Amino acid sequence: MARSSIERYQKMLSLTPYAERDEMPVFPMMLATYGALGGVSQKDICTSADKWIESIQRTIAVIGRPDVSMGVYPGDTIFIMGLPARVPGRELPDDALYQFVEKPYFDDPEEYDRILEIGWDRWHAEYLMNVQTPPYTDPGQLGARFGEFGANAAKTMGFLWSQGIVPDFDGATAPIFDTLSMARSMFDFTCDLMDDPGPIVDIMKRFQPGADEQTIGQVKANHGTRVGSFAMRSSSTFVSPDMFEEIVWPVMKESIERFYAAGLTYVLHADANWGPMVKYFTQLPKGCLHLELDGDTDIEEAYGILQGWQSIRGDVPATMLAYGTAEEVSAYCEKLIRMGMKGGFMLGSGCEVPLNAKPENVKAIIDSLRG
């Protein structure tokens, strides 16, 4: 029986067991890799949504059609990440991978008090303007860039749907905790959490609900059903389990429940080690969360905890895709497929497929379910 990608995706979200392998969706996550596999320069895919779409078309011809894809092209991903960046064709060679540069945006913890005084929206807009290269000097520039972002997203997601491919999410957010961690820098932010977490907690509690409501409004206006969240600094790689429980989880839990109440699935891109945190997701409403794991978290253990309650994607290692063989990839996928047939599982890469991945290895992921 022929099945569409959206049918497979919805089957996964339903958490019901798969009767056949073909019911399971597959998603090798790619941004820059589309350019590498499709023969389009990194400079081009970082400066043109049209060139990125071209690279997707070329890559599909090589590896086959995935069920799911990222829907925001690399140039907009770099912008919305909110960190200074080195990009190909500007600071880097034309075919180099773009790089984020983490350095303290502010040196004095009293900046947290300023955020509380002027509000998150104003502060975050100032921050985004100042981390651009060159920095924006007029708020109108930021507004125009967001307009460009929206137009590009409509174009790329429209293309994916026309190909029968489901965009990974319909809108995205970054928790305030994680944004502050990147803006302050990991070391200094960790020191702040140890010395005096009070202002950080106050900012999260006061402004996260409003930030969520803005995202909900944007996603609902576009008739979306899923919001992507990049909580990259909330894992045990960056904070202790005790800090997570005390500082991060209360706000994150309310946030996920807020999106769920609005009818949206929370797609949590969970880079790094979330092992100690996975158990908390059982406190959430059933089926409100889709967890994307990158390989640092034990996926079998996580699946065992969440099976039948939340869905999971993962987690073919980047090293295997770059240096292994197609046979090794197929064997690893087979192990994941056997595990995931109980339902609520999407076969995919551990975070993004690396730029130096072998085409036959990426193809092996898709062929494991469609070959």
Secondary structure, DSSP 4 states (H G I P E B T S, - for coil): ----HHHHHHHHHHTPPPSSGGGS-EE---SHHHHHHHT--HHHHHH-HHHHHHHHHHHHHHH---SEE--S-HHHHHHHHTS-EE-BTTTB-TTSPPEE----S-S-TTHHHHHHHH-HHHHHHHHHHHTSSSPP-SHHHHHHHHHHHHHHHHHHHHHHHHTT-EES-SEEE--HHHHHHHHH-HHHHHHHHHH--HHHHHHHHHHHHHHHHHHHHHHHHTT--EEEE--TTSSTTTS-HHHIIIIIHHHHHHHHHHHHHTT-EEEEEE-S--GGGGGGGGGSPTT-EEEEE-SSS-HHHHHHHHTTTSEEEEEE-HHHHHHS-HHHHHHHHHHHHHHHTTSSEEEEESSSPPTT--HHHHHHHHHHHH-
